[in-house]
């Protein structure tokens, strides 16, 4: 299915173009977040091209649908002009463009110039079934079916699980394992390539990133302290940990991040070494500005392919959660489900402590009463709580920042999209505590070195992994692979993640807003 229309490439036509885009997209039933991002994408692309195009230039807008993927493609004939790459002379006035480009990057935009035609495409997905409802349905359905099988067909239930469901589940998780590590490497590498634009506005970007990173490190510290108080931590061979042995283990973990060759990290599934390689190679290539355009384009396209593959695999997750819960209940191992309230309470306590620190920083640094501050930012937080979508909060958050918080317009347009990517402080203690909880259930006692390694990995993943659908599957697959936690427990971890996403979205938005205020 494809439809297209041509318009004069002129700023005066933006309104009619946006109406055409919106009407066309609505026929594909996308999410509200993707419609908003598509509008930003089109506005910024037209604004950029219109400055460089001749008066008679035209822009062609087309839509293509393949399966459940929709591509919005903008094309115009003229000199090469990439809207996602700024000239070296770009200054602070370009921050509006960069901020929107960050949002564009969340939805997989790619640029190409061939035979005198500029072409930039924006890829989005059709609206899916609410993942929360799907997972709750899988939990209830798997539990009820297992109880019925135990009651009326015990032999048939065990035979079905052992001969069909378990092999099918193992195959699925094997496929998931095979995708996440290459995607992790490519996504980190691609993210570093995109940092070239951000480096041109070092002052605001650096200050904002320092605050976001600072909150992430604070969240990690809170998560570690809570874990040390609640979970058993062992030394070597399960003995009590000593200061000397603990530090030797931590140092061994730090030095172990550096791989001895380029292939072994992928063969062994060493996540930290893979991230180290991606960062090292990305920084080297970034310093050689634009000398590897073919490689850059290849990495961007490979990132898009792997992300779409992972998205397709993750779409099947409710079925495999159903299988995992069915097997758990069928075997009588319901302790993991019943005891999940313990880590949930611990996570909520960590969230409360982190929020208190953030509100205290608003009071001390900005001299704003925390109650008044929450009233101002409350509508944006409420939208995030109800929708679990950072994109849905964009319009309200931008309005609140500019009108009620007196944040300069260009700072808000830059900081809010950037926060959508980097503000994931609350994810860190969540990952740490859920991992330790499930590890404890399977008899895996973490040493201090393991806890240090887990914390470093969670911080890196929280910062480097973009907020895409299936992020919970992605994160926990990487972590569980790294620490030998059985993959059948992935169903429980992802279920908790999806349910917590309604709290994580407004909490991370709060961290983003507080950081923006401190930069302003």
N, C-alpha and C positions, 0 to 999 in steps of 0.2 A: 504493500500500500504506500503510495507516494503522492503528495500534492505540493505545488509550489506557486509562488507569485513574485512578480518583479515590481520594485518601487524605485523612484528617483532617490539617489543617495544624498539626502538632505535632512538637516536637523528638524526642519518643519514637518517632516513626514513621520517623526517618531511615534506620535500618538496613534496614527492610523496603522502603523506597522505593529505596535504593541497590541492593538485591538485584534489584528489578524492573528498574531502569535497566540494570544490568549484564547481566542475562539477555536483555533486549530488544535491547540493542546488539550482543551477541555473535551474535545471529541475522543481523545485517547485515554481519558480518565487518569491523569497523573495525580501526584500528591500536590497539596497547596504549596509546600516548600519548593518543589521543583518548578512550579509555575512562577513563583516569585524569583527564583534564581534565573530562570529563562528570561524574564523581563529585564533583570539587571544585566545579564549577558548581552542581550540584544541592544539595550540602550548604550552600554559602554563601547560595544563594537562599532555601532553606527557613529557615535561621537568621535571615535578615533579615526575611522576611515573617512568621514566627511571632511576632516581637516586636511586630508592629503589628496582627496579625489578631485577630479575635474568637475566643473559645474554640470556637465551632461552625464556624469557617471550614474550607473544604476546598480542596485543591490538585489540579488535574487535570494529569496527565502524559501527553503524547501523542507519538507518533513518526510522521513522514511521510517517505516515500522518493520522490524524483523522480530518475530516472536513477541516477547513482552518488552523489547527495547525500542525506544523512540530516539531518532537522531534529528536534531534541529540544525540545519546547515545554512550558513550565510556565505554568499559568494559575491565577489565583485572583481571586474577586470581593471587592472592598473598596476602600478609599481608595488613591489613587495612591502606589506605593512602588517606586521604581527601585533595585534592589540594586546597580547599578553607579554610583550617584551618592550621595555622602555629604552629610549635612547640614553646614551651616556650623560647627556646634558639635563636629563630629567631632574626636577627639583621637588620641593615640598608640594607644589601645586598638583603634582601627579599622584598624590596619595589617594584621591578619590578613585582614580583608575585602578591603583594597586589593590585597594580595599575590595573593590568589586571583583577584581581578578582572583583574589583569594577565594571568594564565594564561587566564582566560576570553576576554580580548581577542585572544589568539593564535588562537582558533578561531571568531571571528566571532559574537559574541553581540549580539543587538539587543533593545531593550525598547520596548514600546508600551503605552499606556493608552487604552482606548476602551470607551465604554458601561459604565463601572464595572468593567471587567475588566483586571487587570494581566496582561500576557503577555510572557514573555521566551523567546527562542529561541536555541538553540545549534546551529550548523551544522557538520557534520563530513562527511568523505568515506569511502566504502568503501575498504578496503585495496586498494592498487594493486599491480601487479607491481613487484618491487624495481627502482628506477630504475637502480641500478648494473648489475644483470644485464641489463636491457633495453639499456642503452647499450653494454655490452661486447658483447652480441649484435649490436647494430647495427654496431659497429666491425668485428667479425670477419666478419659477413655481407657488409657493403659491400665490404670488402677482397677477400674470396674471390670474390665475384661479379664484381668489376672485373677481377681477374686472369684469371678464366675467360673473360670477354668479350674481353679483350685477346688471349688465346691462340687462341680458337676463332671468335669473332664480332666482330672489331674494328669493322667498318663498322656493324653493328647496334648495338653499344654506344655509339658516338659519336652515331648518329642518335637513339637513345633518350634520351641525355643532353641533346642540344641541343634536341630538339623537344618533349620531355615533362617530363623531370626538372628541368631548369634553370628553365623557366617556373613549374613547380609549387613549387619551392623558393623562388623570388623572391616568389611570391604569399604563401606562408606567412610569410616574414620580413617582408613588408610589413604583414601583419595583426598580427604581433607588435609591430612598430614603432608601429602605430596604437593599440595598447592600453597600452603601457608608460608613455607620457608622461602621459595622463590619469590612470592609476592612481597614478603617482608623486605627482602633484599632490594627488589626493584622499586618498591614504593618509597623506601628511605632514599635510594639513589635519585629517584625522580624528584622527591621533595627538596633535595639539596640543589638540584639544577634550578628549581624555581626560586631559590633564595637569592639569585642574582638580582632580581627586581627589588627585593626587600632591602638588600644591602645599600641601595641608593638613598635610603632614608634612615640612616643608622640611628639617629638620635631618638626618634619616637619609637621605632621598632625595637631598638635595644632596651630602652627603658620599660616598655610594655612587656617585653619578653622576660626581663629580669623579675618583674613582679609576678608574672604568671608562673615562671620557674620557681620563684621563691615560695609561692603558695603550694606548688607541687611538692617541693622538698619538705615543707612543713607538714603536709598531709602524709608524706611517707614516714616522717618521724613519728607522727601520732599513730599511724598504723603499726609501726614496729614496736612502739612502747606498749600498745594494747595487746599485740601478739605475744610479747615477752611476758606480760602479766597473765595471759589466759592460756596460751598453748605451751606444752612441754618442749623445751629446747635441749637437745642432747649434744654431747661432745663426740669425739671419735669412739666408735664401738659402743655408743649409747652411754658413755660415762659422763659425769659432770664436766662441764666445760671449764677450762682454766684460761687465765688471761693470755698466757704464752701460746697455747694451742689455738685459741680463738683467733688471735691476730695472725698466726701463721696460716690458718685456713683462709682468712679474709684476703691476705696478701696473695695466696695461691690463686684465689678466685680472680683478683684484679689482674695479675700477670697472665692468667689463663685466657683473658679476653683476646689477647693478640694471637692469631693463628700462625701455625708453622708453614702452611701452604694454602693455596687458594681453593682447593677442592675439598679438603678434609672437613671443614665446618658444615658443608652441605651433606656430606655422606654421614656424618655423625649427628647432624641435627643440632649443632651448637649455636644457639640463638645469638648469644652475646658476640661470638666471633663473626657471625654473619652480619650483624649490625655494624661491628667495627669495620669490616671490609667495605660495606656500603658507604659508610661515612668517609673512610680513608680515600676510596676511589672517587667519590663524589666531590670531595674538597679539592683533590688534585685536579680533576677536570674543570671544576669551577674557576680555579685560578688561571686556567688557560682560555678564558672567555671566548666561547664560540668557535673554537678550533675543531670541534668534533660534532658538527651539526647532524651528521648521519647517525652517530651513536646516540645523541640526545633524542632525536626523533624515534629511533628504534626503542629506546628505553621507555619513552612516553607511550608508544603503541603497545609495547609488551606489558606495561603496567595496566593499560586499559583492558587488554585481552585477559590477563590473569585475574583482574578484579571482576570482570564479567563471569569468568569461569567459577570463581569463588562464590559470587552472588548466586549463580545457578545451583551450586552444591548446597549452599546455606539455605536456599529456599526449601530444600527437602528436610531441613532439620526437625520440624515438628513431627514428621513420621518416625524419625529415629529417636526422638525423645519418647514418643509413644512406645517404641520397642524397648528402650532402656528401662522405662518405668514398669512396663509389663514384666520384664525379666526380674527386676528388683522385687516387685510384689509377689511374683510367682515363686521366687526362691525364699520368700519370707524375710528378705533383707530390707525391711522398711525403716531401719534405724536412721539411715542417712536422711530420709525425707522428714521423719518425725523430729530429728534433732536439729534441723536447719534453722529453727527459731533462735538458737544460741548465737550463731555468727551474725544473724540479722540484727539482733539487739546490739551486739558489739559494734557493728558497722554504723548503726544509727548514733551510738554514743560518740564514735570518732567523727562523724559528720557534724554533730552538735558542737564538739570542741573546736573543730576547724571553723565553723560559722562564727563562733564567739570570737576567735582570733581575728577574723576578717572584719566583723563589726567593730571590734576594738580599734583596729587600724583606721577605720573610717572616722571614729570618734577622736582618736589622738591626732591623726595627721590632717584630716579634712575639717575637724571641729564640727561634725554633723552628728546630731542626736541619732543613735541607732534606730529608735522607733520611727522617727520622721523619715529616715533613709529607707526603711522597709516599706513604709507607706508609699513612697515615691516609686520604688522599683517593683512594688508588689504586683501590679498588673502584668508585667513581663514575666515574673516568676510564676504567676498563676497560669499563664498561657503555656509555659514550659511544663508545668506540672500536669496539665490536662492533656497536652498533645505529645509529650516526650519528644518534641522536635525543636531543635535549635533554629531551623529555618522558619518555623511558624512564629517565633518570637522576634524575628529580625525587625519587622516594621514597628512594632510597639516599643522595642528596646531602643531603636534609633530615635523615635519621637521623644521618648522619656529622656534620653541622654541630651538631646539638643535643646528641648524646651524646658524641662523641669530641673535638669542638673547643670544646665549652662555649659555643656561640653562643646568646644569648638567643632564646627560642622565637619571639617576635614579629619579631625581626630576621631570623631565618632564613626565616620564612614570607613576609616582604616582600622580602628581598634575592635569594633564589633565583629567584622568578618574574621579578623585574626584570632579573636577570642574563640570563635567557633571551632577553630582548628587546635589551638594550643591550650585552651582552658579546660583541662581534664584532671584537675587536682584531686577531685573526689573519687575518681576512678582508682587511684593508687591504693588507698587503704582497703577499698572494696576487693581489689584483686588479691592483695596480700592475705587478708583474713579468710576469704573463700578458699583460696589455695591451701592454706594451712589447715582449715577445717576438713576439707575433703582428704587431704593427705593424712591427717590424724585418723580418719575413719578407716583408711586402708593400711594403717600401721606404719606410715612413713613419718618418722620423727625428724624434723629439720634441725641441723646444727646451726650454730651462729653464723658460720660461713655460708650455709645454704640460705639462711634468712637474709644475709647481706646480698647474696647473689640474686635472690628473688626480688628484693627491694629495688636493686639497680635495674633489673629486667623490667619490672612493673613501671618504674619511672620512665625508662626509655620508650617502652611500648606506649605509655599514655601520651607522651609527647609526639612520637613519630607516626603513630597509626591514625589516619584521618577518621573522622566520625562518619562512617559509612554503614549501611545496613549489614548486619551480620558481624559487627565489630566484636560482640561478645564471644561468638564462635571463634573468631580469628585470635583474639587475645588468649583465651583459655587453652586453645589448641597448642599455641606456641609455648605457654607456661607449663602445661602438663607434659608435653614432650620433653621439655628441658629437665624436669624433676621426676620423671618416671611414674607419674600418676596415671592409673588406668584410664583409657579413653572412654570406657562406658560411663564414667562419672561426669563426662562432659555435659550430658543431658541435664543433670541437676544444677551444675554451675551456670549453664546458659539460661535455665529457667529463672534462677535467682537474678541473673543479670538483666533479663528482659523486664522482670517485675520492678527491679530497682531503677530501670532507665527513667521511670517517671519522676524519681527523686534526683537522679544524677543530672538530668537536663537543667532544671532550675538551679541546682546547687552550683554547677559549673558556670552557668550564666551569672550567678552572683559573684563568683571569683573573677570573671571577665569584667564585670561592671566596676567592681572595687579597684581592680588593676587600672582600668581606664581613668577612674577618678584620680588615682595617685599620679598618673602620667600627666593629666591635665593640670 
